[in-house]
Amino acid sequence: MSEEAKTNEVAVSMPKADIHADTQQEVSKFDQSKNPIPKVVPPRGSKDARSFRPSTLAEINMMNRYEPLELKCGGKTFGIGCGNSLEDVLLIMGCILALWSFVLGVSGLLLKSAIDTDLRHTALWVYFWLFILGCFLLGGMIATGQVERFRSERAAAEKQHDDDAAAAMSA
């Protein structure tokens, strides 16, 4: 019998309390000579039998039944789309197409407005100042978010301090 099979047999034969000893009472019952705790040390570099976290992308894909887009030709398998599925590749292409369509539309509007307001380029200046206004609004939103975060952290620290003081006074 191989070492791995012995390890699995020992782990399976132990009661649940043996594996998940939460209190000292459960541990102390194993100190008796009639029911000793077997020392099972997994080999170095291997995952513990109780570990549920996948360590590789292949394990994650297998758990989620995720199949990346692959081309099988002449007995060889070629990965297409950097490990993405067909649905993911189509979604990415759709998003890129939508983004560039938007950019093309805005460029067309700017060109049309530049031609219509040829003398002073009023429309281009309107778009420029709207862009600057949008940058200021975005900066204001980021700054407000930081202020709110600071205030909530300070309130949490004050509440923790008050709770600690109340516990010290009651003790």
VENTA-V195833 format. One record per helix or strand. SS is the DSSP state (hx for helix, st for strand). FROM is the first residue (numbers start at 1). TO is the last residue. If there is no record, write none. Layout:
# VENTA-V195833
ss->(SS/SS)
from->(FROM/FROM)
to->(TO/TO)
This chain:
# VENTA-V195833
ss->(hx/hx/hx/hx/hx/st/st/hx/hx)
from->(3/16/24/33/57/70/76/86/122)
to->(13/19/31/35/64/73/79/116/170)
